[in-house]
Amino acid sequence: IGATFFIFLFIPSTAQAATHTLIGYDYNSDFLTQTLTKDKSPYLIEHNCSGNDLNAGITLTIEAGVVIKFAPPRNCGWTLNRTNMAVYGNLIINGTKEEPVIFTSWNDDTSGGDTNSNGNTTSPINGDWGRIQFNTKLGNISIKNAIFRYGGGTNPSMIAISMGSITPTLDNLELAYSSTYGIVTSIPITIHNSRFLHNNSGAISQDPFNNPQIDAINNWWGDDSGPTTPSNPNGTGQKIFGNVLYDPWVGKTVQQKNPVIIVPGILGSEQKNGVWVI
């Protein structure tokens, strides 16, 4: 009777290829009104040499747990351009602390899987994609519980807020691994409960031609000593530039002082031979 033999081959696993969903575009390669959902994540923002605008009257809503990746650079004419996004309409990001919305590089396999299907061949680096530019005067910008990583390529910052834009709502964000600043703004903004780390130029900078007030208290700057800025000589965290309120910050140690209690009146404190007696 013949014997049957089975041979099992064990092959070391690598990053698993992951499918992705292309964000909806109109005939001009600009975004359609749409809602991005976790069940179809990760999503890809294509590289369009002209396009990738969220135009006035258009609303992009992003639900908790969604991962969005920016396509790799491509040649536009004779120039290698990184993928950008310009916002003139409504951008509503509804992440949660447990499931933030993540904007990241096409090469980032740790978020949304191996969408470029090349295993461990590539890794994300600072500046893989460009920036998100806020230009809207009439739209609604609300960004809560979101992570932005590996942007800033060939731009002053990963997030840029232009003069004339409405003030965005920014809360509980992480801005990391930008090849330049995390944020550059031309208008006053408020950003709280957020984290800045591993950005090559620093965390926040104001537009050099303007002097906007930036309310950035209660953030973590990459080190408990606080941000690097002339008014904080012991700070070794991410650099900030301009009119930025940063104190108090997350991680700041406040020195406690022991109070001196003096009780007046009968049976109160008195001094005897130069010594206080209770």
Accessible surface in RSA format (square Angstrom, percent):
REM  Atomic radii and reference values for relative SASA: ProtOr
REM  Chains: A
REM  Algorithm: Lee & Richards
REM  Probe-radius: 1.40
REM  Slices: 20
REM RES _ NUM      All-atoms   Total-Side   Main-Chain    Non-polar    All polar
REM                ABS   REL    ABS   REL    ABS   REL    ABS   REL    ABS   REL
RES ILE A   1   227.01 129.2 146.91 109.4  80.10 193.1 158.46 114.1  68.55 186.0
RES GLY A   2    74.50  91.9   0.00   N/A  74.50  91.9  42.55 116.8  31.95  71.6
RES ALA A   3    77.74  71.5  43.97  67.8  33.78  76.8  51.17  72.1  26.58  70.4
RES THR A   4   105.76  75.2  78.36  79.4  27.40  65.3  47.41  63.7  58.35  88.2
RES PHE A   5   169.71  84.9 143.55  88.9  26.16  68.1 145.10  88.0  24.61  70.4
RES PHE A   6   156.44  78.3 128.30  79.5  28.14  73.2 131.56  79.8  24.88  71.2
RES ILE A   7   151.26  86.1 118.86  88.5  32.41  78.1 121.85  87.7  29.42  79.8
RES PHE A   8   153.43  76.8 131.53  81.5  21.90  57.0 134.31  81.4  19.12  54.7
RES LEU A   9   146.93  81.8 118.21  84.6  28.72  72.2 119.59  84.0  27.34  73.6
RES PHE A  10   187.47  93.8 157.43  97.5  30.05  78.2 160.37  97.2  27.10  77.6
RES ILE A  11   143.73  81.8 117.57  87.6  26.16  63.0 118.98  85.7  24.75  67.2
RES PRO A  12   117.82  85.9  97.83  89.2  19.99  72.7 109.72  90.6   8.09  50.3
RES SER A  13    99.49  84.1  66.97  89.4  32.52  74.9  37.80  80.5  61.69  86.4
RES THR A  14    80.28  57.1  67.40  68.3  12.88  30.7  50.32  67.6  29.96  45.3
RES ALA A  15    32.14  29.5  11.80  18.2  20.34  46.3  23.84  33.6   8.30  22.0
RES GLN A  16   131.90  73.8 123.18  90.0   8.72  20.8  60.14 128.0  71.77  54.4
RES ALA A  17    72.93  67.1  42.97  66.3  29.96  68.2  43.22  60.9  29.71  78.7
RES ALA A  18    26.94  24.8  16.15  24.9  10.79  24.5  22.86  32.2   4.08  10.8
RES THR A  19   126.49  90.0 114.48 116.1  12.01  28.6  87.03 116.9  39.46  59.6
RES HIS A  20    77.88  42.6  49.77  34.6  28.11  71.9  34.43  35.5  43.45  50.6
RES THR A  21    43.49  30.9  40.20  40.8   3.29   7.8  29.80  40.0  13.69  20.7
RES LEU A  22    86.44  48.1  67.24  48.1  19.21  48.3  67.24  47.2  19.21  51.7
RES ILE A  23     2.15   1.2   0.24   0.2   1.91   4.6   0.75   0.5   1.40   3.8
RES GLY A  24    25.48  31.4   0.00   N/A  25.48  31.4  23.55  64.6   1.93   4.3
RES TYR A  25    40.67  19.0  16.84   9.6  23.83  62.0  16.84  12.7  23.83  29.4
RES ASP A  26    43.72  30.6  28.27  28.1  15.46  36.5  17.37  40.9  26.35  26.3
RES TYR A  27   202.94  94.7 160.22  91.2  42.72 111.2 130.34  97.9  72.60  89.5
RES ASN A  28    80.76  55.7  67.03  64.8  13.72  33.0  16.64  40.0  64.12  62.0
RES SER A  29    36.80  31.1  35.60  47.5   1.20   2.8   3.20   6.8  33.61  47.1
RES ASP A  30    13.88   9.7  13.88  13.8   0.00   0.0   0.00   0.0  13.88  13.8
RES PHE A  31     1.78   0.9   0.00   0.0   1.78   4.6   0.00   0.0   1.78   5.1
RES LEU A  32    80.79  45.0  80.69  57.7   0.09   0.2  80.79  56.7   0.00   0.0
RES THR A  33    86.93  61.8  64.38  65.3  22.55  53.7  58.31  78.3  28.63  43.3
RES GLN A  34    37.49  21.0  25.56  18.7  11.93  28.4  28.79  61.3   8.70   6.6
RES THR A  35    70.31  50.0  48.81  49.5  21.49  51.2  23.25  31.2  47.06  71.1
RES LEU A  36     2.09   1.2   2.09   1.5   0.00   0.0   2.09   1.5   0.00   0.0
RES THR A  37    33.79  24.0  33.79  34.3   0.00   0.0  31.06  41.7   2.73   4.1
RES LYS A  38   110.41  53.9 102.24  62.7   8.17  19.5  69.53  62.6  40.88  43.5
RES ASP A  39   120.89  84.7  77.88  77.5  43.02 101.7  52.13 122.7  68.76  68.6
RES LYS A  40   120.23  58.7 112.06  68.8   8.17  19.4  60.80  54.7  59.43  63.3
RES SER A  41    31.48  26.6   7.30   9.7  24.18  55.7   5.09  10.8  26.39  37.0
RES PRO A  42     9.46   6.9   9.46   8.6   0.00   0.0   9.46   7.8   0.00   0.0
RES TYR A  43     8.84   4.1   8.10   4.6   0.75   1.9   5.96   4.5   2.88   3.6
RES LEU A  44    20.47  11.4  20.47  14.6   0.00   0.0  20.47  14.4   0.00   0.0
RES ILE A  45     1.18   0.7   1.18   0.9   0.00   0.0   1.18   0.8   0.00   0.0
RES GLU A  46    63.40  36.4  63.02  47.7   0.38   0.9   9.40  18.2  54.01  44.1
RES HIS A  47    15.63   8.5   8.10   5.6   7.52  19.2   8.11   8.4   7.51   8.7
RES ASN A  48    29.63  20.4  15.69  15.2  13.93  33.6   3.65   8.8  25.97  25.1
RES CYS A  49    66.54  50.3  32.41  36.2  34.13  80.2  27.66  70.1  38.88  41.9
RES SER A  50    93.29  78.8  80.07 106.9  13.21  30.4  52.74 112.3  40.54  56.8
RES GLY A  51    24.80  30.6   0.00   N/A  24.80  30.6   3.61   9.9  21.19  47.5
RES ASN A  52     4.78   3.3   4.52   4.4   0.26   0.6   2.84   6.8   1.94   1.9
RES ASP A  53    38.23  26.8  38.23  38.0   0.00   0.0   0.00   0.0  38.23  38.1
RES LEU A  54     0.00   0.0   0.00   0.0   0.00   0.0   0.00   0.0   0.00   0.0
RES ASN A  55    52.87  36.5  52.75  51.0   0.12   0.3  18.01  43.4  34.86  33.7
RES ALA A  56    78.12  71.8  56.28  86.8  21.84  49.7  57.45  80.9  20.67  54.8
RES GLY A  57    68.92  85.0   0.00   N/A  68.92  85.0  36.44 100.0  32.48  72.7
RES ILE A  58    45.41  25.8  45.41  33.8   0.00   0.0  45.41  32.7   0.00   0.0
RES THR A  59    39.39  28.0  39.11  39.7   0.28   0.7  24.80  33.3  14.59  22.1
RES LEU A  60     1.41   0.8   1.41   1.0   0.00   0.0   1.41   1.0   0.00   0.0
RES THR A  61    30.35  21.6  30.35  30.8   0.00   0.0  17.78  23.9  12.57  19.0
RES ILE A  62     0.00   0.0   0.00   0.0   0.00   0.0   0.00   0.0   0.00   0.0
RES GLU A  63    73.84  42.4  73.44  55.6   0.40   1.0  21.77  42.1  52.07  42.5
RES ALA A  64    23.66  21.8  16.85  26.0   6.80  15.5  16.85  23.7   6.80  18.0
RES GLY A  65    16.44  20.3   0.00   N/A  16.44  20.3   6.13  16.8  10.30  23.1
RES VAL A  66     0.00   0.0   0.00   0.0   0.00   0.0   0.00   0.0   0.00   0.0
RES VAL A  67    14.84   9.8  14.84  13.4   0.00   0.0  14.84  12.9   0.00   0.0
RES ILE A  68     0.80   0.5   0.80   0.6   0.00   0.0   0.80   0.6   0.00   0.0
RES LYS A  69     1.06   0.5   1.06   0.6   0.00   0.0   1.06   1.0   0.00   0.0
RES PHE A  70     2.16   1.1   0.00   0.0   2.16   5.6   0.00   0.0   2.16   6.2
RES ALA A  71    10.39   9.5  10.17  15.7   0.22   0.5  10.17  14.3   0.22   0.6
RES PRO A  72    61.09  44.5  55.67  50.8   5.42  19.7  58.58  48.4   2.51  15.6
RES PRO A  73    45.33  33.0  27.56  25.1  17.77  64.6  27.56  22.8  17.77 110.4
RES ARG A  74   117.57  49.4 112.61  57.4   4.96  11.8  33.51  45.8  84.06  50.9
RES ASN A  75    99.16  68.4  83.02  80.2  16.14  38.9  19.61  47.2  79.55  76.9
RES CYS A  76    25.39  19.2  10.75  12.0  14.65  34.4  15.29  38.7  10.10  10.9
RES GLY A  77    70.26  86.6   0.00   N/A  70.26  86.6  39.28 107.8  30.98  69.4
RES TRP A  78   255.65 102.6 221.30 107.1  34.35  80.6 193.96 103.4  61.69 100.1
RES THR A  79    78.83  56.1  75.49  76.5   3.34   8.0  46.50  62.5  32.33  48.9
RES LEU A  80    92.47  51.5  79.29  56.7  13.18  33.1  79.29  55.7  13.18  35.5
RES ASN A  81    51.60  35.6  49.43  47.8   2.18   5.2  11.44  27.5  40.17  38.8
RES ARG A  82    65.03  27.3  61.07  31.1   3.96   9.4   1.32   1.8  63.71  38.6
RES THR A  83     1.77   1.3   0.00   0.0   1.77   4.2   1.76   2.4   0.01   0.0
RES ASN A  84    60.45  41.7  56.13  54.2   4.32  10.4  21.67  52.2  38.78  37.5
RES MET A  85     1.84   1.0   0.35   0.2   1.49   3.5   1.14   1.0   0.70   0.9
RES ALA A  86    18.09  16.6  17.19  26.5   0.90   2.0  17.19  24.2   0.90   2.4
RES VAL A  87     0.00   0.0   0.00   0.0   0.00   0.0   0.00   0.0   0.00   0.0
RES TYR A  88    92.18  43.0  87.17  49.6   5.01  13.0  52.38  39.4  39.80  49.1
RES GLY A  89     1.01   1.2   0.00   N/A   1.01   1.2   1.01   2.8   0.00   0.0
RES ASN A  90    33.28  23.0  33.28  32.2   0.00   0.0   4.34  10.4  28.94  28.0
RES LEU A  91     0.75   0.4   0.75   0.5   0.00   0.0   0.75   0.5   0.00   0.0
RES ILE A  92    32.99  18.8  32.99  24.6   0.00   0.0  32.99  23.8   0.00   0.0
RES ILE A  93     0.26   0.1   0.19   0.1   0.07   0.2   0.19   0.1   0.07   0.2
RES ASN A  94    71.59  49.4  63.21  61.1   8.38  20.2  24.69  59.4  46.90  45.3
RES GLY A  95     7.74   9.5   0.00   N/A   7.74   9.5   0.00   0.0   7.74  17.3
RES THR A  96    56.36  40.1  54.45  55.2   1.90   4.5  53.38  71.7   2.98   4.5
RES LYS A  97   158.07  77.1 127.66  78.3  30.41  72.4  75.79  68.2  82.28  87.6
RES GLU A  98   149.76  86.0 117.61  89.0  32.15  76.6  70.73 136.8  79.04  64.5
RES GLU A  99    63.78  36.6  60.70  45.9   3.08   7.3  25.42  49.2  38.36  31.3
RES PRO A 100    34.48  25.1  31.83  29.0   2.65   9.6  31.83  26.3   2.65  16.5
RES VAL A 101     0.00   0.0   0.00   0.0   0.00   0.0   0.00   0.0   0.00   0.0
RES ILE A 102    25.99  14.8  25.99  19.4   0.00   0.0  25.99  18.7   0.00   0.0
RES PHE A 103     0.76   0.4   0.76   0.5   0.00   0.0   0.76   0.5   0.00   0.0
RES THR A 104     0.00   0.0   0.00   0.0   0.00   0.0   0.00   0.0   0.00   0.0
RES SER A 105     0.95   0.8   0.63   0.8   0.32   0.7   0.32   0.7   0.63   0.9
RES TRP A 106    41.07  16.5  40.40  19.6   0.67   1.6  29.48  15.7  11.59  18.8
RES ASN A 107    30.37  20.9  29.75  28.8   0.62   1.5   0.00   0.0  30.37  29.4
RES ASP A 108     1.53   1.1   1.53   1.5   0.00   0.0   0.00   0.0   1.53   1.5
RES ASP A 109    32.51  22.8  19.21  19.1  13.30  31.5  15.40  36.2  17.11  17.1
RES THR A 110   126.67  90.1  87.16  88.4  39.51  94.2  86.20 115.8  40.47  61.2
RES SER A 111     8.57   7.2   3.85   5.1   4.72  10.9   4.72  10.1   3.85   5.4
RES GLY A 112    29.29  36.1   0.00   N/A  29.29  36.1  16.45  45.1  12.84  28.8
RES GLY A 113    26.79  33.0   0.00   N/A  26.79  33.0  21.51  59.0   5.27  11.8
RES ASP A 114     2.51   1.8   1.78   1.8   0.73   1.7   0.00   0.0   2.51   2.5
RES THR A 115     5.71   4.1   0.56   0.6   5.15  12.3   0.56   0.8   5.15   7.8
RES ASN A 116    26.49  18.3   6.90   6.7  19.59  47.2   8.10  19.5  18.39  17.8
RES SER A 117    76.16  64.4  47.54  63.4  28.63  65.9  30.88  65.8  45.28  63.4
RES ASN A 118    45.68  31.5  31.21  30.2  14.46  34.8  31.58  76.0  14.10  13.6
RES GLY A 119    16.19  20.0   0.00   N/A  16.19  20.0  11.99  32.9   4.21   9.4
RES ASN A 120   107.46  74.1  79.87  77.2  27.59  66.4  35.81  86.2  71.65  69.3
RES THR A 121   112.83  80.2  77.00  78.1  35.83  85.4  61.05  82.0  51.78  78.3
RES THR A 122    50.17  35.7  41.67  42.2   8.51  20.3  45.73  61.4   4.44   6.7
RES SER A 123    79.69  67.3  65.59  87.5  14.10  32.5  32.79  69.8  46.90  65.7
RES PRO A 124    32.26  23.5  19.93  18.2  12.32  44.8  19.93  16.5  12.32  76.6
RES ILE A 125   112.76  64.2 109.23  81.4   3.54   8.5 112.76  81.2   0.00   0.0
RES ASN A 126    41.43  28.6  27.32  26.4  14.11  34.0   9.30  22.4  32.13  31.1
RES GLY A 127     4.15   5.1   0.00   N/A   4.15   5.1   3.28   9.0   0.87   1.9
RES ASP A 128    21.51  15.1  17.05  17.0   4.46  10.6   8.52  20.0  12.99  13.0
RES TRP A 129     0.62   0.3   0.62   0.3   0.00   0.0   0.62   0.3   0.00   0.0
RES GLY A 130     0.00   0.0   0.00   N/A   0.00   0.0   0.00   0.0   0.00   0.0
RES ARG A 131    66.45  27.9  66.45  33.9   0.00   0.0   0.50   0.7  65.96  40.0
RES ILE A 132     0.59   0.3   0.59   0.4   0.00   0.0   0.59   0.4   0.00   0.0
RES GLN A 133    25.83  14.4  25.83  18.9   0.00   0.0  14.35  30.5  11.49   8.7
RES PHE A 134     1.98   1.0   1.98   1.2   0.00   0.0   1.98   1.2   0.00   0.0
RES ASN A 135    36.27  25.0  24.33  23.5  11.94  28.8   9.43  22.7  26.84  25.9
RES THR A 136     2.51   1.8   0.39   0.4   2.13   5.1   2.42   3.2   0.09   0.1
RES LYS A 137   143.19  69.9 128.44  78.8  14.74  35.1  71.17  64.1  72.02  76.7
RES LEU A 138   171.63  95.6 138.29  98.9  33.34  83.8 141.93  99.7  29.70  79.9
RES GLY A 139    11.91  14.7   0.00   N/A  11.91  14.7   5.90  16.2   6.01  13.5
RES ASN A 140    79.75  55.0  78.78  76.1   0.97   2.3  23.06  55.5  56.69  54.8
RES ILE A 141     3.37   1.9   0.95   0.7   2.41   5.8   0.95   0.7   2.41   6.5
RES SER A 142    18.68  15.8  18.68  24.9   0.00   0.0  10.06  21.4   8.62  12.1
RES ILE A 143     0.44   0.2   0.44   0.3   0.00   0.0   0.44   0.3   0.00   0.0
RES LYS A 144    90.87  44.3  90.87  55.8   0.00   0.0  34.03  30.6  56.84  60.5
RES ASN A 145    24.48  16.9  22.54  21.8   1.93   4.7   2.63   6.3  21.85  21.1
RES ALA A 146     0.74   0.7   0.00   0.0   0.74   1.7   0.00   0.0   0.74   2.0
RES ILE A 147    17.48   9.9  17.48  13.0   0.00   0.0  17.48  12.6   0.00   0.0
RES PHE A 148     0.77   0.4   0.77   0.5   0.00   0.0   0.77   0.5   0.00   0.0
RES ARG A 149    52.51  22.0  52.51  26.8   0.00   0.0   3.33   4.5  49.18  29.8
RES TYR A 150    30.79  14.4  30.79  17.5   0.00   0.0   4.16   3.1  26.63  32.8
RES GLY A 151     0.00   0.0   0.00   N/A   0.00   0.0   0.00   0.0   0.00   0.0
RES GLY A 152     0.00   0.0   0.00   N/A   0.00   0.0   0.00   0.0   0.00   0.0
RES GLY A 153     3.68   4.5   0.00   N/A   3.68   4.5   3.68  10.1   0.00   0.0
RES THR A 154   111.92  79.6  62.19  63.1  49.73 118.5  69.44  93.3  42.48  64.2
RES ASN A 155    21.36  14.7  15.14  14.6   6.22  15.0   3.65   8.8  17.70  17.1
RES PRO A 156    82.14  59.9  71.86  65.5  10.28  37.4  80.80  66.7   1.34   8.3
RES SER A 157     0.30   0.3   0.30   0.4   0.00   0.0   0.00   0.0   0.30   0.4
RES MET A 158     0.00   0.0   0.00   0.0   0.00   0.0   0.00   0.0   0.00   0.0
RES ILE A 159     0.33   0.2   0.33   0.2   0.00   0.0   0.33   0.2   0.00   0.0
RES ALA A 160     8.10   7.4   8.10  12.5   0.00   0.0   8.10  11.4   0.00   0.0
RES ILE A 161     3.28   1.9   0.12   0.1   3.16   7.6   0.31   0.2   2.97   8.1
RES SER A 162    28.85  24.4  25.31  33.8   3.55   8.2  21.05  44.8   7.80  10.9
RES MET A 163   113.96  59.0  93.24  61.7  20.72  49.3  69.19  58.8  44.77  59.3
RES GLY A 164    37.07  45.7   0.00   N/A  37.07  45.7  27.55  75.6   9.51  21.3
RES SER A 165    12.86  10.9   0.64   0.9  12.22  28.1   0.59   1.3  12.28  17.2
RES ILE A 166    52.49  29.9  43.86  32.7   8.63  20.8  51.13  36.8   1.37   3.7
RES THR A 167    85.60  60.9  63.20  64.1  22.40  53.4  37.26  50.0  48.34  73.1
RES PRO A 168     4.58   3.3   0.26   0.2   4.32  15.7   0.37   0.3   4.21  26.1
RES THR A 169    64.58  45.9  59.44  60.3   5.14  12.2  31.23  42.0  33.35  50.4
RES LEU A 170     7.13   4.0   0.35   0.2   6.78  17.0   0.35   0.2   6.78  18.2
RES ASP A 171    45.33  31.8  45.33  45.1   0.00   0.0  12.14  28.6  33.19  33.1
RES ASN A 172    20.27  14.0  19.62  19.0   0.66   1.6   0.22   0.5  20.06  19.4
RES LEU A 173     0.10   0.1   0.10   0.1   0.00   0.0   0.10   0.1   0.00   0.0
RES GLU A 174    25.03  14.4  25.03  18.9   0.00   0.0   0.06   0.1  24.97  20.4
RES LEU A 175     0.00   0.0   0.00   0.0   0.00   0.0   0.00   0.0   0.00   0.0
RES ALA A 176     0.14   0.1   0.14   0.2   0.00   0.0   0.14   0.2   0.00   0.0
RES TYR A 177    69.63  32.5  69.63  39.6   0.00   0.0  35.70  26.8  33.93  41.8
RES SER A 178     0.00   0.0   0.00   0.0   0.00   0.0   0.00   0.0   0.00   0.0
RES SER A 179    31.23  26.4  20.40  27.2  10.83  25.0  18.63  39.7  12.60  17.7
RES THR A 180    30.27  21.5  30.27  30.7   0.00   0.0  30.27  40.7   0.00   0.0
RES TYR A 181    33.70  15.7  33.70  19.2   0.00   0.0  24.99  18.8   8.71  10.7
RES GLY A 182     0.00   0.0   0.00   N/A   0.00   0.0   0.00   0.0   0.00   0.0
RES ILE A 183     0.09   0.0   0.09   0.1   0.00   0.0   0.09   0.1   0.00   0.0
RES VAL A 184    21.51  14.2  20.88  18.9   0.63   1.5  20.88  18.1   0.63   1.7
RES THR A 185     0.43   0.3   0.00   0.0   0.43   1.0   0.43   0.6   0.00   0.0
RES SER A 186    10.89   9.2   9.58  12.8   1.31   3.0   0.10   0.2  10.79  15.1
RES ILE A 187    11.00   6.3  10.78   8.0   0.22   0.5  11.00   7.9   0.00   0.0
RES PRO A 188    77.10  56.2  75.79  69.1   1.31   4.8  76.08  62.8   1.02   6.4
RES ILE A 189     3.79   2.2   0.00   0.0   3.79   9.1   1.93   1.4   1.86   5.0
RES THR A 190    59.33  42.2  57.50  58.3   1.83   4.4  32.89  44.2  26.44  40.0
RES ILE A 191     0.00   0.0   0.00   0.0   0.00   0.0   0.00   0.0   0.00   0.0
RES HIS A 192    46.25  25.3  46.06  32.0   0.19   0.5  24.75  25.5  21.50  25.0
RES ASN A 193    75.49  52.1  65.90  63.7   9.59  23.1  19.20  46.2  56.29  54.4
RES SER A 194     1.67   1.4   0.00   0.0   1.67   3.8   0.00   0.0   1.67   2.3
RES ARG A 195    78.97  33.2  78.97  40.3   0.00   0.0  40.13  54.8  38.84  23.5
RES PHE A 196     0.00   0.0   0.00   0.0   0.00   0.0   0.00   0.0   0.00   0.0
RES LEU A 197    39.22  21.8  38.52  27.6   0.70   1.8  39.22  27.5   0.00   0.0
RES HIS A 198   103.01  56.3  86.57  60.2  16.44  42.0  60.60  62.5  42.41  49.3
RES ASN A 199     5.94   4.1   0.00   0.0   5.94  14.3   0.12   0.3   5.81   5.6
RES ASN A 200   103.37  71.3  64.73  62.6  38.63  93.0  23.52  56.6  79.84  77.2
RES SER A 201    44.44  37.6  28.19  37.6  16.25  37.4  15.34  32.7  29.10  40.8
RES GLY A 202     1.74   2.2   0.00   N/A   1.74   2.2   1.74   4.8   0.00   0.0
RES ALA A 203     0.00   0.0   0.00   0.0   0.00   0.0   0.00   0.0   0.00   0.0
RES ILE A 204     0.00   0.0   0.00   0.0   0.00   0.0   0.00   0.0   0.00   0.0
RES SER A 205     9.34   7.9   9.34  12.5   0.00   0.0   0.31   0.7   9.03  12.6
RES GLN A 206    18.79  10.5  18.39  13.4   0.40   0.9   0.00   0.0  18.79  14.2
RES ASP A 207    29.32  20.5  29.32  29.2   0.00   0.0   0.00   0.0  29.32  29.2
RES PRO A 208   104.52  76.2  73.44  66.9  31.08 113.0  76.60  63.2  27.92 173.5
RES PHE A 209   185.93  93.0 153.34  95.0  32.59  84.8 160.24  97.1  25.69  73.5
RES ASN A 210    47.75  32.9  34.82  33.6  12.93  31.1  13.28  32.0  34.47  33.3
RES ASN A 211   108.20  74.6  84.97  82.1  23.22  55.9  32.78  78.9  75.42  72.9
RES PRO A 212     8.32   6.1   1.01   0.9   7.31  26.6   7.99   6.6   0.33   2.1
RES GLN A 213    70.99  39.7  67.32  49.2   3.68   8.8  43.21  92.0  27.78  21.1
RES ILE A 214     0.00   0.0   0.00   0.0   0.00   0.0   0.00   0.0   0.00   0.0
RES ASP A 215    37.50  26.3  37.43  37.3   0.07   0.2   9.94  23.4  27.56  27.5
RES ALA A 216     0.00   0.0   0.00   0.0   0.00   0.0   0.00   0.0   0.00   0.0
RES ILE A 217    44.65  25.4  44.65  33.3   0.00   0.0  44.65  32.2   0.00   0.0
RES ASN A 218    59.33  40.9  58.84  56.9   0.49   1.2   9.51  22.9  49.83  48.2
RES ASN A 219     0.00   0.0   0.00   0.0   0.00   0.0   0.00   0.0   0.00   0.0
RES TRP A 220    72.71  29.2  72.71  35.2   0.00   0.0  69.27  36.9   3.44   5.6
RES TRP A 221     0.00   0.0   0.00   0.0   0.00   0.0   0.00   0.0   0.00   0.0
RES GLY A 222    29.70  36.6   0.00   N/A  29.70  36.6   5.43  14.9  24.28  54.4
RES ASP A 223    55.63  39.0  53.25  53.0   2.38   5.6   5.87  13.8  49.76  49.6
RES ASP A 224    85.84  60.1  77.93  77.6   7.91  18.7  24.16  56.9  61.68  61.5
RES SER A 225    34.90  29.5  20.78  27.7  14.11  32.5  31.13  66.3   3.77   5.3
RES GLY A 226     0.00   0.0   0.00   N/A   0.00   0.0   0.00   0.0   0.00   0.0
RES PRO A 227     0.00   0.0   0.00   0.0   0.00   0.0   0.00   0.0   0.00   0.0
RES THR A 228    57.54  40.9  57.26  58.0   0.29   0.7  50.74  68.2   6.80  10.3
RES THR A 229    22.15  15.8  13.80  14.0   8.34  19.9   4.48   6.0  17.66  26.7
RES PRO A 230   132.29  96.4 101.74  92.7  30.55 111.1 114.52  94.6  17.77 110.4
RES SER A 231    84.75  71.6  50.77  67.8  33.98  78.3  55.65 118.5  29.10  40.8
RES ASN A 232    18.06  12.5  15.36  14.8   2.70   6.5   1.78   4.3  16.28  15.7
RES PRO A 233   119.14  86.8  81.63  74.4  37.51 136.3  90.11  74.4  29.03 180.4
RES ASN A 234   122.69  84.6 110.74 107.0  11.94  28.8  31.97  76.9  90.71  87.7
RES GLY A 235     9.24  11.4   0.00   N/A   9.24  11.4   0.00   0.0   9.24  20.7
RES THR A 236   100.72  71.6  73.63  74.6  27.08  64.5  68.80  92.4  31.91  48.2
RES GLY A 237    10.55  13.0   0.00   N/A  10.55  13.0   4.70  12.9   5.85  13.1
RES GLN A 238    26.30  14.7  22.91  16.7   3.38   8.1   4.13   8.8  22.16  16.8
RES LYS A 239    98.55  48.1  95.82  58.8   2.73   6.5  44.57  40.1  53.98  57.5
RES ILE A 240     7.62   4.3   3.32   2.5   4.30  10.4   3.32   2.4   4.30  11.7
RES PHE A 241   100.75  50.4  98.17  60.8   2.58   6.7 100.75  61.1   0.00   0.0
RES GLY A 242    41.91  51.7   0.00   N/A  41.91  51.7  13.32  36.6  28.59  64.0
RES ASN A 243    53.03  36.6  44.88  43.4   8.14  19.6  13.83  33.3  39.20  37.9
RES VAL A 244    14.00   9.2   0.22   0.2  13.78  33.2   0.40   0.3  13.60  36.9
RES LEU A 245    89.70  50.0  87.55  62.6   2.15   5.4  89.70  63.0   0.00   0.0
RES TYR A 246    25.01  11.7  23.73  13.5   1.27   3.3  14.45  10.9  10.56  13.0
RES ASP A 247    72.50  50.8  50.78  50.5  21.72  51.4  19.00  44.7  53.50  53.4
RES PRO A 248    69.91  51.0  69.91  63.7   0.00   0.0  69.91  57.7   0.00   0.0
RES TRP A 249    26.13  10.5  17.62   8.5   8.51  20.0  18.23   9.7   7.90  12.8
RES VAL A 250    77.53  51.0  70.93  64.2   6.60  15.9  77.44  67.3   0.09   0.3
RES GLY A 251    33.87  41.8   0.00   N/A  33.87  41.8  19.38  53.2  14.48  32.4
RES LYS A 252    79.36  38.7  57.08  35.0  22.28  53.0  29.95  27.0  49.41  52.6
RES THR A 253   124.22  88.3  97.59  98.9  26.63  63.5  72.01  96.7  52.21  78.9
RES VAL A 254   100.57  66.2  84.91  76.9  15.66  37.7  87.44  76.0  13.13  35.6
RES GLN A 255   155.81  87.1 131.32  96.0  24.49  58.3  44.98  95.7 110.84  84.1
RES GLN A 256   153.31  85.7 129.48  94.6  23.83  56.7  59.71 127.1  93.60  71.0
RES LYS A 257   181.08  88.3 154.43  94.8  26.64  63.4 101.07  91.0  80.01  85.2
RES ASN A 258   144.06  99.3 121.65 117.6  22.41  54.0  28.68  69.0 115.39 111.5
RES PRO A 259   111.45  81.2  83.25  75.9  28.21 102.5  93.94  77.6  17.52 108.9
RES VAL A 260   132.24  87.0 100.21  90.7  32.03  77.2 103.60  90.0  28.64  77.7
RES ILE A 261   128.03  72.9 110.83  82.6  17.20  41.5 113.87  82.0  14.15  38.4
RES ILE A 262   106.09  60.4  83.99  62.6  22.10  53.3  83.99  60.5  22.10  60.0
RES VAL A 263    76.97  50.6  76.12  68.9   0.85   2.1  76.85  66.8   0.12   0.3
RES PRO A 264   113.86  83.0  93.97  85.7  19.89  72.3 101.11  83.5  12.76  79.3
RES GLY A 265    62.51  77.1   0.00   N/A  62.51  77.1  40.11 110.1  22.40  50.2
RES ILE A 266   169.89  96.7 139.52 103.9  30.37  73.2 146.49 105.5  23.39  63.5
RES LEU A 267   175.12  97.5 136.55  97.7  38.57  97.0 146.37 102.8  28.75  77.4
RES GLY A 268    11.00  13.6   0.00   N/A  11.00  13.6   1.65   4.5   9.35  20.9
RES SER A 269    23.46  19.8   1.83   2.4  21.63  49.8   1.57   3.3  21.88  30.7
RES GLU A 270   103.20  59.2  98.49  74.5   4.71  11.2  33.96  65.7  69.23  56.5
RES GLN A 271   106.16  59.4  74.13  54.2  32.03  76.3  13.22  28.1  92.94  70.5
RES LYS A 272   131.65  64.2 125.52  77.0   6.13  14.6  71.31  64.2  60.34  64.3
RES ASN A 273   142.36  98.2 100.40  97.0  41.96 101.0  39.63  95.4 102.73  99.3
RES GLY A 274    61.65  76.0   0.00   N/A  61.65  76.0  29.15  80.0  32.50  72.8
RES VAL A 275    95.06  62.6  92.72  83.9   2.34   5.6  95.06  82.6   0.00   0.0
RES TRP A 276   141.99  57.0 121.42  58.8  20.57  48.3 100.19  53.4  41.80  67.8
RES VAL A 277    65.26  42.9  62.07  56.2   3.18   7.7  65.19  56.6   0.07   0.2
RES ILE A 278   156.85  89.3 111.31  82.9  45.54 109.8 120.96  87.1  35.89  97.4
END  Absolute sums over single chains surface
CHAIN  1 A    15104.1      11867.9       3236.2       8979.7       6124.4
END  Absolute sums over all chains
TOTAL         15104.1      11867.9       3236.2       8979.7       6124.4
